[in-house]
């Protein structure tokens, strides 16, 4: 049985509304968070488990298993990349001349880009091909349950690449991975025997880091950019998925552009924080689509 610490405000304070918190934790950046419907989110990364909520004053609060409590504040500051001022970064985006981006920023104030463990981020986005968020969560949950290390009762870490290297493709497929099992097994053979690959990757300039990732089986431009954006904090990355493709074609009139051309446009138009703009556009487009759905 896990005993949780009392709720405490996260320091330093940073602005984030409930809509932005839900989008950050359950909108496609990370896949190991679950909401209870009352504004409390329970999630994991590496060997950390934590609960989050916004208090009545809009402050982000956390509670953790007592065994982990001392490490959680610093882990949260890194996870939410609190060394960056995302409000200031959003203000540098070209929203003054881009009314659609301005609407997206206004809708999701304080939206951050998470800085997740790089190995976990790579695994998650290898699972993401042609899958929705709920399915990616299921795959990662099964991988943790069957091959991950127990952190606390009821909480298991994702298996690292060394562990995945020892798992058969058949057993990986049993985790609902489908064809993705083949790619994950192939990547595990490469990275499981390559200590220090994270440091090598993060030290590279963005174009070289992107090329490095794309040499791995199953990693295309979109997956590479997602890994760099959400796992390495490379804000110049501009992932182009089906939502961003729709945004850029319909709202920016790039109907005949390829995915590669759209990614290049995004990095040029939105500048050094293009990945932050991408998240605003992604979040806003999904919200518009959800609002347009007829009620059940």
C-alpha positions as YAML, in Angstrom:
chain: A
units: angstrom
residues:
- id: 1
  name: UNK
  ca: [0.00, 0.00, 0.00]
- id: 2
  name: UNK
  ca: [1.37, 3.38, -1.00]
- id: 3
  name: UNK
  ca: [1.21, 6.25, 1.50]
- id: 4
  name: UNK
  ca: [1.14, 9.68, -0.13]
- id: 5
  name: UNK
  ca: [2.67, 12.88, 1.20]
- id: 6
  name: UNK
  ca: [0.47, 15.91, 1.89]
- id: 7
  name: UNK
  ca: [-0.14, 18.20, -1.09]
- id: 8
  name: UNK
  ca: [2.54, 20.85, -1.61]
- id: 9
  name: UNK
  ca: [2.83, 23.72, -4.08]
- id: 10
  name: UNK
  ca: [5.50, 23.27, -6.72]
- id: 11
  name: UNK
  ca: [8.24, 25.89, -6.64]
- id: 12
  name: UNK
  ca: [8.93, 28.06, -8.51]
- id: 13
  name: UNK
  ca: [5.38, 29.03, -9.35]
- id: 14
  name: UNK
  ca: [4.46, 29.06, -13.01]
- id: 15
  name: UNK
  ca: [1.16, 29.89, -14.70]
- id: 16
  name: UNK
  ca: [-0.95, 27.05, -16.05]
- id: 17
  name: UNK
  ca: [-4.70, 26.66, -16.29]
- id: 18
  name: UNK
  ca: [-6.57, 23.40, -15.97]
- id: 19
  name: UNK
  ca: [-6.97, 23.11, -19.73]
- id: 20
  name: UNK
  ca: [-3.23, 23.52, -20.25]
- id: 21
  name: UNK
  ca: [-2.40, 21.00, -17.52]
- id: 22
  name: UNK
  ca: [-4.69, 18.38, -19.06]
- id: 23
  name: UNK
  ca: [-3.24, 19.02, -22.51]
- id: 24
  name: UNK
  ca: [0.32, 18.75, -21.20]
- id: 25
  name: UNK
  ca: [-0.22, 15.45, -19.41]
- id: 26
  name: UNK
  ca: [-2.75, 13.81, -21.70]
- id: 27
  name: UNK
  ca: [-2.35, 15.48, -25.09]
- id: 28
  name: UNK
  ca: [0.40, 13.46, -26.71]
- id: 29
  name: UNK
  ca: [3.60, 14.68, -25.07]
- id: 30
  name: UNK
  ca: [3.58, 11.92, -22.43]
- id: 31
  name: UNK
  ca: [1.64, 8.69, -22.13]
- id: 32
  name: UNK
  ca: [1.88, 7.53, -18.51]
- id: 33
  name: UNK
  ca: [-0.59, 9.94, -16.88]
- id: 34
  name: UNK
  ca: [-4.15, 9.15, -15.85]
- id: 35
  name: UNK
  ca: [-6.76, 11.62, -14.62]
- id: 36
  name: UNK
  ca: [-9.43, 10.77, -12.07]
- id: 37
  name: UNK
  ca: [-12.04, 13.13, -13.51]
- id: 38
  name: UNK
  ca: [-11.78, 15.50, -10.53]
- id: 39
  name: UNK
  ca: [-8.61, 17.27, -11.61]
- id: 40
  name: UNK
  ca: [-6.06, 14.93, -10.02]
- id: 41
  name: UNK
  ca: [-3.48, 13.34, -12.33]
- id: 42
  name: UNK
  ca: [-1.32, 10.35, -11.39]
- id: 43
  name: UNK
  ca: [1.75, 9.66, -13.48]
- id: 44
  name: UNK
  ca: [5.19, 8.11, -13.76]
- id: 45
  name: UNK
  ca: [8.51, 8.60, -15.43]
- id: 46
  name: UNK
  ca: [11.81, 6.84, -14.71]
- id: 47
  name: UNK
  ca: [11.64, 5.87, -11.00]
- id: 48
  name: UNK
  ca: [9.27, 8.71, -10.05]
- id: 49
  name: UNK
  ca: [5.57, 8.43, -9.28]
- id: 50
  name: UNK
  ca: [3.56, 11.53, -8.44]
- id: 51
  name: UNK
  ca: [0.09, 13.06, -8.28]
- id: 52
  name: UNK
  ca: [-0.63, 16.56, -9.56]
- id: 53
  name: UNK
  ca: [-3.53, 19.00, -9.29]
- id: 54
  name: UNK
  ca: [-4.25, 22.71, -9.44]
- id: 55
  name: UNK
  ca: [-5.36, 24.24, -6.14]
- id: 56
  name: UNK
  ca: [-8.12, 26.83, -5.74]
- id: 57
  name: UNK
  ca: [-5.61, 29.60, -6.54]
- id: 58
  name: UNK
  ca: [-4.41, 27.97, -9.75]
- id: 59
  name: UNK
  ca: [-1.10, 26.79, -8.26]
- id: 60
  name: UNK
  ca: [0.26, 23.42, -9.31]
- id: 61
  name: UNK
  ca: [0.49, 21.08, -6.33]
- id: 62
  name: UNK
  ca: [2.09, 17.68, -5.99]
- id: 63
  name: UNK
  ca: [1.85, 14.66, -3.74]
- id: 64
  name: UNK
  ca: [4.17, 11.64, -3.90]
- id: 65
  name: UNK
  ca: [4.68, 8.29, -2.20]
- id: 66
  name: UNK
  ca: [6.50, 9.03, 1.07]
- id: 67
  name: UNK
  ca: [9.45, 6.88, -0.06]
- id: 68
  name: UNK
  ca: [10.01, 9.19, -3.03]
- id: 69
  name: UNK
  ca: [9.03, 12.52, -1.53]
- id: 70
  name: UNK
  ca: [12.51, 14.01, -1.15]
- id: 71
  name: UNK
  ca: [13.47, 13.49, -4.79]
- id: 72
  name: UNK
  ca: [10.20, 14.63, -6.35]
- id: 73
  name: UNK
  ca: [10.50, 18.46, -6.22]
- id: 74
  name: UNK
  ca: [13.72, 18.50, -8.23]
- id: 75
  name: UNK
  ca: [12.46, 15.74, -10.53]
- id: 76
  name: UNK
  ca: [9.31, 17.78, -11.21]
- id: 77
  name: UNK
  ca: [11.29, 20.94, -11.90]
- id: 78
  name: UNK
  ca: [13.28, 19.07, -14.52]
- id: 79
  name: UNK
  ca: [10.24, 17.28, -15.93]
- id: 80
  name: UNK
  ca: [8.39, 20.55, -16.44]
- id: 81
  name: UNK
  ca: [11.58, 22.27, -17.64]
- id: 82
  name: UNK
  ca: [11.16, 25.05, -15.11]
- id: 83
  name: UNK
  ca: [14.55, 26.46, -16.05]
- id: 84
  name: UNK
  ca: [12.69, 27.83, -19.09]
- id: 85
  name: UNK
  ca: [10.11, 30.61, -19.14]
- id: 86
  name: UNK
  ca: [7.49, 29.25, -21.51]
- id: 87
  name: UNK
  ca: [5.35, 32.38, -21.21]
- id: 88
  name: UNK
  ca: [8.26, 34.48, -22.45]
- id: 89
  name: UNK
  ca: [9.04, 31.94, -25.17]
- id: 90
  name: UNK
  ca: [5.41, 32.02, -26.32]
- id: 91
  name: UNK
  ca: [5.54, 35.81, -26.43]
- id: 92
  name: UNK
  ca: [8.51, 35.60, -28.81]
- id: 93
  name: UNK
  ca: [6.48, 33.54, -31.27]
- id: 94
  name: UNK
  ca: [5.02, 35.45, -34.24]
- id: 95
  name: UNK
  ca: [1.49, 35.61, -32.80]
- id: 96
  name: UNK
  ca: [1.20, 39.34, -33.49]
- id: 97
  name: UNK
  ca: [1.20, 38.66, -37.22]
- id: 98
  name: UNK
  ca: [-0.34, 35.18, -37.00]
- id: 99
  name: UNK
  ca: [-3.93, 35.41, -35.67]
- id: 100
  name: UNK
  ca: [-4.45, 31.65, -35.67]
- id: 101
  name: UNK
  ca: [-1.40, 31.11, -33.47]
- id: 102
  name: UNK
  ca: [-2.61, 33.95, -31.24]
- id: 103
  name: UNK
  ca: [-5.94, 32.15, -30.70]
- id: 104
  name: UNK
  ca: [-4.13, 28.93, -29.81]
- id: 105
  name: UNK
  ca: [-1.86, 30.66, -27.28]
- id: 106
  name: UNK
  ca: [-4.82, 32.43, -25.69]
- id: 107
  name: UNK
  ca: [-6.68, 29.12, -25.32]
- id: 108
  name: UNK
  ca: [-3.80, 27.26, -23.61]
- id: 109
  name: UNK
  ca: [-1.97, 29.82, -21.43]
- id: 110
  name: UNK
  ca: [1.30, 28.63, -19.93]
- id: 111
  name: UNK
  ca: [1.52, 25.45, -22.01]
- id: 112
  name: UNK
  ca: [5.00, 23.94, -21.46]
- id: 113
  name: UNK
  ca: [7.10, 21.38, -23.28]
- id: 114
  name: UNK
  ca: [7.95, 18.48, -20.96]
- id: 115
  name: UNK
  ca: [11.54, 17.31, -20.64]
- id: 116
  name: UNK
  ca: [11.14, 13.55, -20.29]
- id: 117
  name: UNK
  ca: [13.77, 10.82, -20.01]
- id: 118
  name: UNK
  ca: [15.18, 10.38, -23.50]
- id: 119
  name: UNK
  ca: [15.12, 6.53, -23.58]
- id: 120
  name: UNK
  ca: [11.46, 6.46, -22.49]
- id: 121
  name: UNK
  ca: [10.53, 9.13, -25.01]
- id: 122
  name: UNK
  ca: [12.09, 7.15, -27.84]
- id: 123
  name: UNK
  ca: [10.23, 4.01, -26.77]
- id: 124
  name: UNK
  ca: [6.92, 5.86, -26.50]
- id: 125
  name: UNK
  ca: [7.11, 7.41, -29.94]
- id: 126
  name: UNK
  ca: [8.22, 4.17, -31.56]
- id: 127
  name: UNK
  ca: [4.92, 2.85, -30.19]
- id: 128
  name: UNK
  ca: [2.99, 5.83, -31.55]
- id: 129
  name: UNK
  ca: [2.97, 5.03, -35.27]
- id: 130
  name: UNK
  ca: [-0.66, 5.06, -36.52]
- id: 131
  name: UNK
  ca: [-1.94, 4.79, -32.95]
- id: 132
  name: UNK
  ca: [-4.06, 7.04, -30.75]
- id: 133
  name: UNK
  ca: [-3.06, 8.20, -27.28]
- id: 134
  name: UNK
  ca: [-5.17, 5.62, -25.44]
- id: 135
  name: UNK
  ca: [-3.56, 2.80, -27.43]
- id: 136
  name: UNK
  ca: [-0.03, 4.10, -26.83]
- id: 137
  name: UNK
  ca: [-0.80, 4.21, -23.09]
- id: 138
  name: UNK
  ca: [-1.96, 0.60, -23.27]
- id: 139
  name: UNK
  ca: [1.22, -0.56, -25.01]
- id: 140
  name: UNK
  ca: [3.50, 1.23, -22.57]
- id: 141
  name: UNK
  ca: [1.49, -0.06, -19.63]
- id: 142
  name: UNK
  ca: [1.89, -3.64, -20.82]
- id: 143
  name: UNK
  ca: [5.63, -3.18, -21.41]
- id: 144
  name: UNK
  ca: [6.06, -1.82, -17.89]
- id: 145
  name: UNK
  ca: [3.89, -4.52, -16.33]
- id: 146
  name: UNK
  ca: [5.68, -7.41, -18.03]
- id: 147
  name: UNK
  ca: [9.27, -6.24, -18.33]
- id: 148
  name: UNK
  ca: [9.69, -3.19, -16.11]
- id: 149
  name: UNK
  ca: [11.21, -2.90, -12.67]
- id: 150
  name: UNK
  ca: [8.87, -2.36, -9.71]
- id: 151
  name: UNK
  ca: [9.39, 1.09, -8.23]
- id: 152
  name: UNK
  ca: [6.67, 0.79, -5.60]
- id: 153
  name: UNK
  ca: [3.62, -1.45, -5.22]
- id: 154
  name: UNK
  ca: [1.42, -0.67, -8.19]
- id: 155
  name: UNK
  ca: [4.10, 1.33, -10.01]
- id: 156
  name: UNK
  ca: [6.55, -0.17, -12.49]
- id: 157
  name: UNK
  ca: [9.14, 1.66, -14.56]
- id: 158
  name: UNK
  ca: [9.35, 1.19, -18.30]
- id: 159
  name: UNK
  ca: [12.02, -1.34, -19.34]
- id: 160
  name: UNK
  ca: [15.28, 0.22, -20.48]
- id: 161
  name: UNK
  ca: [16.85, -0.65, -23.81]
- id: 162
  name: UNK
  ca: [19.17, -3.25, -22.26]
- id: 163
  name: UNK
  ca: [16.16, -5.06, -20.84]
- id: 164
  name: UNK
  ca: [14.27, -4.81, -24.12]
- id: 165
  name: UNK
  ca: [17.27, -6.33, -25.90]
- id: 166
  name: UNK
  ca: [16.70, -9.52, -23.89]
- id: 167
  name: UNK
  ca: [12.98, -9.73, -24.76]
- id: 168
  name: UNK
  ca: [11.90, -11.70, -27.80]
- id: 169
  name: UNK
  ca: [9.95, -10.08, -30.61]
- id: 170
  name: UNK
  ca: [7.14, -12.55, -29.91]
- id: 171
  name: UNK
  ca: [6.86, -11.36, -26.31]
- id: 172
  name: UNK
  ca: [6.95, -7.75, -27.47]
- id: 173
  name: UNK
  ca: [4.10, -8.42, -29.88]
- id: 174
  name: UNK
  ca: [2.10, -9.78, -26.94]
- id: 175
  name: UNK
  ca: [2.13, -6.22, -25.58]
- id: 176
  name: UNK
  ca: [-0.19, -5.11, -28.42]
- id: 177
  name: UNK
  ca: [2.73, -3.63, -30.35]
- id: 178
  name: UNK
  ca: [1.99, -5.25, -33.70]
- id: 179
  name: UNK
  ca: [4.58, -4.36, -36.37]
- id: 180
  name: UNK
  ca: [6.17, -1.91, -33.93]
- id: 181
  name: UNK
  ca: [7.65, -4.88, -32.04]
- id: 182
  name: UNK
  ca: [10.06, -5.49, -34.90]
- id: 183
  name: UNK
  ca: [11.36, -1.93, -34.78]
- id: 184
  name: UNK
  ca: [11.63, -1.85, -30.99]
- id: 185
  name: UNK
  ca: [13.55, -5.13, -31.00]
- id: 186
  name: UNK
  ca: [15.92, -3.83, -33.70]
- id: 187
  name: UNK
  ca: [16.51, -0.56, -31.84]
- id: 188
  name: UNK
  ca: [17.11, -2.48, -28.61]
- id: 189
  name: UNK
  ca: [19.85, -4.51, -30.33]
- id: 190
  name: UNK
  ca: [21.58, -1.26, -31.28]
- id: 191
  name: UNK
  ca: [21.10, 0.85, -28.15]
- id: 192
  name: UNK
  ca: [21.29, -1.98, -25.63]
- id: 193
  name: UNK
  ca: [24.95, -2.40, -26.54]
- id: 194
  name: UNK
  ca: [25.77, 1.28, -26.91]
- id: 195
  name: UNK
  ca: [26.31, 2.91, -23.50]
- id: 196
  name: UNK
  ca: [26.46, 6.68, -23.56]
- id: 197
  name: UNK
  ca: [24.20, 7.10, -26.60]
- id: 198
  name: UNK
  ca: [22.03, 9.65, -24.78]
- id: 199
  name: UNK
  ca: [24.99, 11.93, -24.11]
- id: 200
  name: UNK
  ca: [26.16, 11.53, -27.70]
- id: 201
  name: UNK
  ca: [22.74, 12.46, -29.05]
- id: 202
  name: UNK
  ca: [22.11, 15.46, -26.79]
- id: 203
  name: UNK
  ca: [25.54, 16.90, -27.59]
- id: 204
  name: UNK
  ca: [24.81, 17.03, -31.32]
- id: 205
  name: UNK
  ca: [23.38, 20.10, -33.06]
- id: 206
  name: UNK
  ca: [19.71, 19.67, -33.96]
- id: 207
  name: UNK
  ca: [20.14, 18.63, -37.63]
- id: 208
  name: UNK
  ca: [22.79, 16.04, -36.77]
- id: 209
  name: UNK
  ca: [20.77, 14.76, -33.81]
- id: 210
  name: UNK
  ca: [17.75, 14.34, -36.06]
- id: 211
  name: UNK
  ca: [19.81, 12.45, -38.64]
- id: 212
  name: UNK
  ca: [21.31, 10.27, -35.88]
- id: 213
  name: UNK
  ca: [17.86, 9.21, -34.69]
- id: 214
  name: UNK
  ca: [16.61, 8.59, -38.22]
- id: 215
  name: UNK
  ca: [19.29, 5.95, -38.70]
- id: 216
  name: UNK
  ca: [17.44, 3.82, -36.14]
- id: 217
  name: UNK
  ca: [14.86, 1.31, -37.45]
- id: 218
  name: UNK
  ca: [11.33, 2.70, -37.43]
- id: 219
  name: UNK
  ca: [12.37, 6.31, -36.80]
- id: 220
  name: UNK
  ca: [11.22, 8.77, -39.43]
- id: 221
  name: UNK
  ca: [11.19, 12.56, -39.39]
- id: 222
  name: UNK
  ca: [8.11, 12.91, -37.17]
- id: 223
  name: UNK
  ca: [9.27, 10.40, -34.54]
- id: 224
  name: UNK
  ca: [12.77, 11.91, -34.50]
- id: 225
  name: UNK
  ca: [11.35, 15.40, -33.98]
- id: 226
  name: UNK
  ca: [9.02, 14.19, -31.20]
- id: 227
  name: UNK
  ca: [11.91, 12.51, -29.39]
- id: 228
  name: UNK
  ca: [14.08, 15.61, -29.66]
- id: 229
  name: UNK
  ca: [11.28, 17.98, -28.63]
- id: 230
  name: UNK
  ca: [9.79, 16.04, -25.71]
- id: 231
  name: UNK
  ca: [12.88, 14.11, -24.58]
- id: 232
  name: UNK
  ca: [15.79, 16.45, -25.27]
- id: 233
  name: UNK
  ca: [14.15, 19.85, -25.04]
- id: 234
  name: UNK
  ca: [15.08, 20.82, -28.60]
- id: 235
  name: UNK
  ca: [12.49, 23.51, -29.23]
- id: 236
  name: UNK
  ca: [13.56, 23.95, -32.85]
- id: 237
  name: UNK
  ca: [12.04, 20.54, -33.66]
- id: 238
  name: UNK
  ca: [8.67, 20.79, -35.44]
- id: 239
  name: UNK
  ca: [6.94, 17.37, -35.59]
- id: 240
  name: UNK
  ca: [4.40, 17.02, -38.39]
- id: 241
  name: UNK
  ca: [1.67, 14.51, -37.62]
- id: 242
  name: UNK
  ca: [-1.85, 14.28, -39.04]
- id: 243
  name: UNK
  ca: [-3.09, 17.16, -36.87]
- id: 244
  name: UNK
  ca: [-0.28, 19.52, -37.84]
- id: 245
  name: UNK
  ca: [-0.62, 18.47, -41.46]
- id: 246
  name: UNK
  ca: [-4.29, 19.49, -41.28]
- id: 247
  name: UNK
  ca: [-3.46, 22.80, -39.59]
- id: 248
  name: UNK
  ca: [-0.75, 23.77, -42.03]
- id: 249
  name: UNK
  ca: [-2.75, 22.82, -45.11]
- id: 250
  name: UNK
  ca: [-6.06, 24.35, -44.08]
- id: 251
  name: UNK
  ca: [-5.04, 27.36, -42.01]
- id: 252
  name: UNK
  ca: [-1.68, 28.21, -43.57]
- id: 253
  name: UNK
  ca: [-2.65, 27.23, -47.13]
- id: 254
  name: UNK
  ca: [0.18, 24.75, -47.71]
- id: 255
  name: UNK
  ca: [-2.09, 22.26, -49.48]
- id: 256
  name: UNK
  ca: [0.46, 20.80, -51.87]
- id: 257
  name: UNK
  ca: [3.45, 20.78, -49.53]
- id: 258
  name: UNK
  ca: [5.15, 17.58, -48.39]
- id: 259
  name: UNK
  ca: [5.64, 16.70, -44.72]
- id: 260
  name: UNK
  ca: [9.32, 17.58, -45.02]
- id: 261
  name: UNK
  ca: [8.54, 20.96, -46.58]
- id: 262
  name: UNK
  ca: [5.95, 21.73, -43.91]
- id: 263
  name: UNK
  ca: [8.44, 20.92, -41.15]
- id: 264
  name: UNK
  ca: [10.96, 23.26, -42.74]
- id: 265
  name: UNK
  ca: [8.33, 25.98, -43.05]
- id: 266
  name: UNK
  ca: [7.42, 25.54, -39.39]
- id: 267
  name: UNK
  ca: [10.99, 25.96, -38.23]
- id: 268
  name: UNK
  ca: [11.43, 29.09, -40.36]
- id: 269
  name: UNK
  ca: [8.04, 30.72, -39.70]
- id: 270
  name: UNK
  ca: [7.90, 30.07, -35.96]
- id: 271
  name: UNK
  ca: [11.62, 30.42, -35.26]
- id: 272
  name: UNK
  ca: [13.78, 28.94, -32.53]
- id: 273
  name: UNK
  ca: [10.77, 27.88, -30.42]
- id: 274
  name: UNK
  ca: [8.93, 26.25, -33.35]
- id: 275
  name: UNK
  ca: [8.22, 23.16, -31.25]
- id: 276
  name: UNK
  ca: [6.31, 25.24, -28.71]
- id: 277
  name: UNK
  ca: [4.22, 26.76, -31.51]
- id: 278
  name: UNK
  ca: [3.60, 23.24, -32.79]
- id: 279
  name: UNK
  ca: [2.13, 22.23, -29.44]
- id: 280
  name: UNK
  ca: [-0.17, 25.23, -29.33]
- id: 281
  name: UNK
  ca: [-1.41, 24.51, -32.85]
- id: 282
  name: UNK
  ca: [-1.76, 20.79, -32.14]
- id: 283
  name: UNK
  ca: [-3.71, 21.37, -28.91]
- id: 284
  name: UNK
  ca: [-6.00, 23.98, -30.45]
- id: 285
  name: UNK
  ca: [-6.83, 21.87, -33.52]
- id: 286
  name: UNK
  ca: [-7.73, 18.85, -31.41]
- id: 287
  name: UNK
  ca: [-9.92, 21.01, -29.19]
- id: 288
  name: UNK
  ca: [-11.75, 22.48, -32.17]
- id: 289
  name: UNK
  ca: [-12.31, 18.99, -33.58]
- id: 290
  name: UNK
  ca: [-13.62, 17.70, -30.23]
- id: 291
  name: UNK
  ca: [-16.02, 20.63, -29.93]
- id: 292
  name: UNK
  ca: [-17.37, 19.95, -33.42]
- id: 293
  name: UNK
  ca: [-18.26, 16.34, -32.64]
- id: 294
  name: UNK
  ca: [-21.99, 15.73, -32.18]
- id: 295
  name: UNK
  ca: [-22.94, 14.60, -28.66]
- id: 296
  name: UNK
  ca: [-23.44, 10.87, -28.16]
...
